[in-house]
Amino acid sequence: FPLPSQEGTIKELLIVRSDSSAIVLREEALMQEISIINSFLQHSPVLYWFKDTSFRYIFVNDYTTREYIGASRRILGNNDFGLFDEDTATKLRFHDEEVLSKVEIQHTVDQIRDKNGQVKNILFIRYLIDRQNEHEGKYIGTIGLEIDRYLQELEEANKGKKHLEKVVAERTNALMSATANLLKIHNSN
């Protein structure tokens, strides 16, 4: 940049040099991290989505689309009432409204039908994403995990525990009865 003197002639010349390669490398590394995270979210076997504050879907991962909503439906820009039955949509909307009003992480277990009509128990974690800038606002993030297998294993474990308790009670009663009979025999002698 030429620096003119008071007379208008060039007095000094200022040269500014900038090495933008470090900035470019940081941006490339950030983009690679974002790509990895996006790939993880897209291909994870969990329900995962973002909605805007009007409850419209702005991101839905592949698993949710494939297993619950169906690829043939238009998802992005739609809301729950355009994608799910009324009961399910009402529950989802209620929980989304709670997240917006309470601004805290929410854990719920809801039943949702998959694309084949089977009812699945889903543990949902909902949270508010507040970008706090003029270009991006608030979003509702939701992660859902099918817990039917866990519930089945828990039920089987409880059945096993109940069976064990029943066997112990039966054996204890038999032992007490045998002990009482032995005491009777011993006392009669």
Secondary structure, 3 states (H helix, E strand, C coil): CEEECCCCCEEEECCCCCCCHHHHHHHHHHHHHHHHHHHHHHHCCCEEEEEECCCCEEEECHHHHHHHHCCCCCCCCCCHHHCCCHHHHHHHHHHHHHHHHHCCCEEEEEEEECCCCCEEEEEEEEEEEECCCCCCCEEEEEEEEECHHHHHHHHHHHHHHHHHHHHHHHHHHHHHHHHHHHHHHHHHC
